[in-house]
Amino acid sequence: MPIAQNSPDFILPGLADYDHLMADLVTVKAAVTFANPIGIGAVSALEFGSLDQNLADLESVTVAPDNTVTDPAGRVEGGPQAAASLTVAATPGMPITILVDEVVPGAGYSLTNFRCNYNAASDTACDGPGYSETSIADGTLFVGVTLIGNGNAAAGAADGSFDVTISYQ
């Protein structure tokens, strides 16, 4: 008598106990952290004040993140000198990268050696690859820089600029 395919009598030899053929089961957790978008707001511009238009090639003036001014050639004539100040809103405790790039020099000078201070930490180089920090909910970022003359300064405004990028790692 033929055995039907769906019959309980249809059993292949050796497969009566098929539990030993099953693979182990593993449940994998999907880890997700939702982060607030990073918000950056400019509070105040970087200020060098009034500089002597005779700023020679390679003479420099530095404004540090703590507003300390270094002027070895005595080229600061007056006006306020201050680091740039920005507010940063982010999800607290997240690793972030702070980077200064897209530097546009002004007429008669270049900007180099950017230093940043986030949340009253130590001053850290923030140009090149940037630097890593841990975010807080609402922090302050101060940016200082060295201005280096090229010998071609002329009287009048000569504003340059730079971008500050903050991203989660």
C-alpha positions in Angstrom: 0.0 0.0 0.0 1.4 3.4 -1.0 2.1 6.0 1.7 0.7 9.5 1.1 3.2 12.4 1.4 1.2 14.1 4.3 0.7 10.8 6.1 2.2 10.5 9.6 3.5 7.2 8.4 5.8 8.9 5.9 9.1 9.4 7.8 12.6 9.4 6.3 15.0 7.3 8.1 17.2 9.3 10.5 14.9 12.3 10.6 12.5 11.1 13.2 14.3 13.2 15.8 15.0 16.4 13.9 15.6 18.7 16.9 19.3 18.0 16.7 19.3 19.6 13.2 18.0 23.1 14.3 20.5 26.0 14.8 20.6 27.9 18.0 18.5 31.0 18.3 20.0 34.3 19.3 18.1 37.5 19.9 20.1 40.7 19.0 19.3 44.0 20.6 18.9 47.1 18.4 20.6 49.9 20.3 19.3 53.3 19.4 20.0 56.7 20.9 18.0 59.7 19.7 19.8 63.0 19.9 18.6 66.5 19.7 19.9 68.4 16.6 22.9 70.5 17.6 22.2 74.2 17.7 24.9 76.8 17.3 24.4 80.5 17.7 26.9 83.3 17.4 26.8 85.6 20.5 29.7 87.8 19.5 32.3 88.1 16.8 36.0 87.6 17.1 37.4 91.1 17.7 41.0 92.2 17.0 40.1 95.9 17.5 42.1 98.5 15.5 45.5 97.3 14.2 48.3 99.4 12.8 48.0 99.2 9.0 51.8 98.8 8.9 51.4 95.3 10.2 54.4 93.7 8.5 54.7 90.3 6.8 54.6 87.6 9.4 53.8 89.9 12.3 51.1 88.5 14.5 48.4 89.3 17.0 46.7 86.6 18.9 43.4 86.7 20.8 43.0 83.6 23.0 39.7 82.0 24.0 40.0 83.6 27.4 40.4 87.1 25.7 44.2 87.3 26.4 45.9 89.3 23.7 49.4 88.6 22.5 50.9 91.4 20.4 54.7 91.1 20.1 55.1 93.9 17.5 52.8 96.4 19.3 50.3 96.6 16.4 47.1 96.8 18.4 46.0 100.5 18.3 42.7 100.3 20.3 39.2 99.0 20.2 37.9 95.8 21.9 39.8 92.6 21.6 37.8 89.5 22.3 37.4 85.8 21.4 34.3 84.8 19.4 31.5 83.5 21.6 29.0 80.9 20.5 26.2 79.1 22.3 25.9 75.3 21.7 22.8 73.3 22.5 23.1 69.5 22.3 22.0 66.3 23.9 24.1 66.1 27.1 26.7 63.4 27.4 27.2 62.7 23.7 30.6 62.7 22.1 31.0 65.6 19.7 33.6 67.0 17.3 34.3 70.7 17.2 36.0 71.9 14.0 36.9 75.3 12.6 37.3 75.3 8.8 36.4 77.3 5.6 38.7 80.1 6.8 38.5 83.2 4.6 41.4 85.7 5.2 40.8 89.4 5.3 42.8 91.9 3.1 46.3 92.0 4.6 46.3 89.0 6.8 45.6 85.3 7.3 44.0 83.5 10.3 45.7 80.5 11.8 46.1 78.4 14.9 42.5 78.4 16.0 42.0 77.5 19.7 38.6 76.6 21.2 37.4 76.4 24.8 34.1 74.5 25.3 32.3 74.5 28.6 35.2 76.1 30.5 37.6 73.2 29.6 41.1 73.8 28.5 42.0 75.6 25.3 42.4 73.1 22.5 43.4 73.3 18.8 40.2 73.2 16.8 41.4 73.6 13.2 42.8 70.7 11.2 41.0 67.6 12.3 39.1 69.4 15.1 38.9 68.0 18.6 36.6 65.7 20.5 34.6 66.7 23.6 31.5 65.6 25.5 28.4 67.7 25.0 26.3 69.4 27.6 22.7 70.6 27.2 23.6 74.3 26.9 27.3 75.3 26.6 29.4 78.2 25.5 32.2 77.9 23.0 34.9 80.5 22.8 37.1 80.7 19.7 40.5 82.4 19.6 42.9 82.7 16.7 46.2 84.2 15.5 46.2 86.9 12.9 49.3 86.9 10.7 50.0 89.9 8.5 51.1 89.6 4.9 52.5 93.2 4.5 49.6 94.3 2.4 47.2 95.8 4.9 45.4 99.1 4.0 43.3 101.4 6.1 39.7 100.4 6.5 37.7 97.3 7.4 39.2 94.0 6.3 36.9 91.4 7.8 37.6 87.7 7.3 35.5 84.8 8.4 35.5 81.1 9.4 33.0 78.3 9.9 32.5 76.4 13.1 31.1 72.9 12.7 29.9 70.8 15.6 28.8 67.2 15.0 28.0 64.1 16.9 30.6 61.4 16.6 
